[in-house]
Amino acid sequence: MVVQRFERHRMASGSARAVSDTEFFRLWLRDPLAIGGVLPSSEALGRLITSEIGRSSGVVVELGGGTGCVTRHILARGVAPSMLYVFEQNQLLSEHLRDRFPGVNVLNVSAVSMKRALAGVGSEIGAVVSCLPLLSMGRLPRARILKSAFDVLRPGGALYQFTYGRRNPVPDKLMDRLGLRAELIGGIILNWPPARVYRFTRRRSVAVLPVRSAGSALRRDLP
Ligand SMILES: C[S@@+](CC[C@H](N)C(=O)[O-])C[C@H]1O[C@@H](n2cnc3c(N)ncnc32)[C@H](O)[C@@H]1O
């Protein structure tokens, strides 16, 4: 129903338009765990989560593009559309993102496949901006996504994640296993729900596990 209505509007207008808050809410009603938020992020949250992004970030990857409110802020920081890769597993939202942001690489696949999907991109990925609902995700996909993000990031690169929770959404055990450190870079009260943004980087001198053994180790010992 929502899909049909959205499609009708899209075909009639022939151009990009914002997915309304009501439509986003209806998508959430249909699949709350996958969509993860009742409303798109606020302007303030979009600004905060992209506050350390710029041209020097090189290639930027966004996970869970949704309606594009964070995508827009990444581009506003000076990142060229061709240097931005957006993962959005919802087909309707990914079509909307393609319409709205010509030239941006929108991938309608799960972020779990990030490493494979970005295989041809090279080694210049400086930032991953994640809007994924980490807290409602299964342990294995969450671990895989975080592991893949740090596999694709260049040395010194960072992952930015917002959460509606009161603390770092990555369990301590997984933080240790992946050798990550988290710093809170700010909080936004004027967002529904209020959100916090964390920057994740690698701790110094971490032995990086090969993907296969890390995968099986993660499966055995997931926090
Ligand atoms: C909380 S919404 C955030 C949307 C938007 N970036 C924002 O900040 O308003 C999370 C988005 O992540 C997408 N998503 C959830 N799991 C995903 C996955 N495994 N891979 C790619 N996208 C995913 C959902 O479809 C949804 O659009």
PDBQT file of the ligand as one rigid body, heavy atoms in Angstrom, charges set to zero:
ROOT
HETATM    1  C1  LIG A 301      17.182   4.408  11.498  1.00  0.00    +0.000 C 
HETATM    2  S1  LIG A 301      17.013   4.369   9.721  1.00  0.00    +0.000 S 
HETATM    3  C2  LIG A 301      18.108   5.703   9.317  1.00  0.00    +0.000 C 
HETATM    4  C3  LIG A 301      17.787   6.300   7.984  1.00  0.00    +0.000 C 
HETATM    5  C4  LIG A 301      18.471   7.627   7.680  1.00  0.00    +0.000 C 
HETATM    6  N1  LIG A 301      19.878   7.477   7.384  1.00  0.00    +0.000 N 
HETATM    7  C5  LIG A 301      18.294   8.564   8.825  1.00  0.00    +0.000 C 
HETATM    8  O1  LIG A 301      19.278   8.818   9.532  1.00  0.00    +0.000 OA
HETATM    9  O2  LIG A 301      17.179   9.014   9.002  1.00  0.00    +0.000 OA
HETATM   10  C6  LIG A 301      17.976   2.920   9.314  1.00  0.00    +0.000 C 
HETATM   11  C7  LIG A 301      18.038   2.583   7.846  1.00  0.00    +0.000 C 
HETATM   12  O3  LIG A 301      18.930   1.483   7.703  1.00  0.00    +0.000 OA
HETATM   13  C8  LIG A 301      18.394   0.579   6.753  1.00  0.00    +0.000 C 
HETATM   14  N2  LIG A 301      18.978  -0.735   7.059  1.00  0.00    +0.000 N 
HETATM   15  C9  LIG A 301      18.693  -1.525   8.136  1.00  0.00    +0.000 A 
HETATM   16  N3  LIG A 301      19.477  -2.625   8.123  1.00  0.00    +0.000 NA
HETATM   17  C10 LIG A 301      20.271  -2.517   7.029  1.00  0.00    +0.000 A 
HETATM   18  C11 LIG A 301      21.307  -3.336   6.480  1.00  0.00    +0.000 A 
HETATM   19  N4  LIG A 301      21.671  -4.485   7.063  1.00  0.00    +0.000 N 
HETATM   20  N5  LIG A 301      21.921  -2.912   5.343  1.00  0.00    +0.000 NA
HETATM   21  C12 LIG A 301      21.559  -1.751   4.737  1.00  0.00    +0.000 A 
HETATM   22  N6  LIG A 301      20.581  -0.945   5.208  1.00  0.00    +0.000 NA
HETATM   23  C13 LIG A 301      19.953  -1.312   6.341  1.00  0.00    +0.000 A 
HETATM   24  C14 LIG A 301      16.885   0.668   6.948  1.00  0.00    +0.000 C 
HETATM   25  O4  LIG A 301      16.177   0.247   5.805  1.00  0.00    +0.000 OA
HETATM   26  C15 LIG A 301      16.717   2.164   7.242  1.00  0.00    +0.000 C 
HETATM   27  O5  LIG A 301      16.495   2.890   6.064  1.00  0.00    +0.000 OA
ENDROOT
TORSDOF 0
